[in-house]
Amino acid sequence: MDTIDIKAFFDQTTYTVTYILSDKQSKECAIIDSVLDFDPVSGRTKTDCADKLVEYIESNQLKTRWILETHAHADHLSAASYLKQRLGGKTAIGRKIQEVQSTFRDPFNLEPEFRADGSQFDQLLDDSDEIKIGETAIQVLHTPGHTPACLSYKVEQAIFVGDTLFMPDFGTARTDFPGGDAETLYHSIQKILALPDDTKILVGHDYKAPGRDFYAWETTVALQKANNIHINDRVTEQQFVECRNTRDASLAMPALILPAVQVNIRAGEMPPKENNGVSYLKLPINLL
């Protein structure tokens, strides 16, 4: 990459890859998909993962311009709020987060003051938008299917795809969450695979597919088109939809989905503290 540096941080607890994308000349950076450590047994949070980002940014004298989310994650809590307090910068997510917020507001019986308008984030992004770190442009692609709000971020010859695609030997995102749709995901992936073959694809998670004894998160458009086990040049739309729907019907829900969604639709903020000064995450019984 001529004008940018990419640094990946892998959290083995949630199998999440966080990226720091920095412009070499201006030293401005963007953080993509941060992680707040959360113990669901004790209800305690820690900032170990986020502090590694802070240390890297400060030691390299970077200036945080953006704290970006590819979507409202169901498998980990976002550290966006903490990072904004420590480093500054603006939080951003896809405009369709409004739809996700509306979907989950009633099941969690959120406080009357909660607004399903995306205002918890500093900026809502649309397809074809462009944001910058220094003079380096980050292009926004709306890539729904896993969730309605999913975005991918393209910069130079690289694209950060969140959960839309995984490594070729692991396949693609599930589509059985509210607002998810296998047909929609198929067409979103086609937008990514239409990029030049040498475009680097950086995925949001890696679960170390069977037969592979190491974690990986970088691949290319060419490798995805040739080798992805769910979607490649030989798979039709109908075949993909049938495969994806059948596989999703057998999957358990992510372990952290209930706490994660409540935090992540708030841009990493915890719910408001109650009259005893404590913030609570809800666990709906026999509802979801």
C-alpha angles and dihedrals in degrees: 000000000000102000106017142061123211122203120184126205117193122205107201093193093065097016088235126150116211118193133205110202114192135184109230097213103042096029089224115143145191126214116214122201105345125196131227111200111239131181108204092195096058098022089232126142129207132186101218094121093044093047090059087059091048091050092050094047094047095043091051092044093237125164116224111228102162139024102195133192123199088204143324098293123223097195105053141018118252120241091203095117094049093046092049090054092049101038110015120225132124127284117227139179138159118295090238088074082093088068091048092049091050091050095054101034095085100039089055092038089225121201116282090247093061109112120207092205101097092250090134086077125066094227136015115211132213133198112286093017117141128212128177145222103197105317093330113109122221110201119211121221120187104223107172127171102092087056130347092249101051117137135183122207120216123195124170106316096341135083128194106212105180109204096337093097131013129194110306093255091055101043130207143331123285116252104200098097118105108289093014121130132179095213091051091049091052091057093044090054090050088061089057095043090051089069119098113292093245093056109126114235116206113195128209098227141019124196098180101249119234110283094025117100099191137058119249136177108170125084137137140247090250093053092048092050091049103038116017106129094217105032128021141129091290098050120091124214091251092050092050094048092049093047094046095047093047093049094046091054089063098048125103119227116266112270094237100038096112098051093034097056093048091054100036097054085058094056091256097313121133118236114275115283115258126230091283092058094252128121116221135201115209129231110201111213119225092343112100 
